[in-house]
Amino acid sequence: MFRVLIAYATDEGQTKKIAHFVRDTLEASGCESSLMELCADTAAPDFSAFDAVLVAGSIHVGRHQKFLEDFVSTNKHALSRMPAGFISVSLSAGSSHPVERSAADRYVAMFCERTGWQPDTTHCAAGAIRSAKTPFLRRLVVHAMVAKNGITLDPSGEAEFTDWDALHDFLEAFKLHLACADQSHIEAAE
Ligand SMILES: Cc1cc2nc3c(=O)[nH]c(=O)nc-3n(C[C@H](O)[C@H](O)[C@H](O)COP(=O)(O)O)c2cc1C
């Protein structure tokens, strides 16, 4: 049974919802999963207690959380020694405009450049708009983004764009990657 750490950063809660989905999906297929919500002064976990790690975070004004970058930079050697994936949550990832969608890939590339970490596998997940949880000025920013993408919000101001099937497929591929890494490890030890 693989033990997977899911370390995530969230502002309005969508990455938290995604992290819980990841945990539930992995557990349903027999992996043991632990959630870790990161904040500015999160201490390094005991990576030796895990076989793999998934890191997730969201984009605000073109960048992942600074404390997520710091966590990954600080722990990049441990992360590089184990199978690891990265999930980046943004509105761009769900855009119907190819140019806007390519921004989601650029956010990931920038994250890797800033942290010096190269995950084995990455997934850009479309996020959500939670107007009720977003302070007024931040809400103006996100509503401008929504308008740029040609989306009309209903009066609740809430909308979820996450493609759960695509996330599920990513997790299937990640589990396969884990199994292959494990097999190579066994063969190397023989
Ligand atoms: C103030 C603000 C700025 C944002 N800026 C961007 C952005 O530059 N690019 C983008 O693709 N999405 C942007 N988003 C959308 C978020 O990435 C999306 O809402 C995501 O679901 C947030 O995840 P979280 O709830 O886990 O923090 C922004 C959202 C807010 C509230």
The ligand as a Gaussian input file, in Angstrom:
#p B3LYP/6-31G(d) Opt

LIG

0 1
 C       -7.903000      37.913000      -6.278000
 C       -7.849000      36.756000      -7.227000
 C       -6.906000      36.757000      -8.256000
 C       -6.846000      35.696000      -9.168000
 N       -5.911000      35.726000     -10.169000
 C       -5.868000      34.731000     -11.080000
 C       -4.926000      34.779000     -12.146000
 O       -4.080000      35.678000     -12.265000
 N       -4.961000      33.768000     -13.065000
 C       -5.876000      32.744000     -12.982000
 O       -5.883000      31.890000     -13.856000
 N       -6.752000      32.659000     -11.954000
 C       -6.778000      33.624000     -11.005000
 N       -7.671000      33.575000      -9.971000
 C       -8.572000      32.435000      -9.865000
 C       -8.147000      31.422000      -8.794000
 O       -6.976000      30.754000      -9.192000
 C       -9.310000      30.429000      -8.600000
 O      -10.385000      31.158000      -8.036000
 C       -8.967000      29.265000      -7.712000
 O      -10.082000      28.399000      -7.655000
 C       -8.557000      29.689000      -6.317000
 O       -8.211000      28.523000      -5.582000
 P       -8.290000      28.507000      -3.980000
 O       -9.756000      28.675000      -3.643000
 O       -7.791000      27.171000      -3.586000
 O       -7.423000      29.602000      -3.504000
 C       -7.740000      34.598000      -9.047000
 C       -8.683000      34.592000      -7.998000
 C       -8.729000      35.640000      -7.097000
 C       -9.744000      35.607000      -5.995000

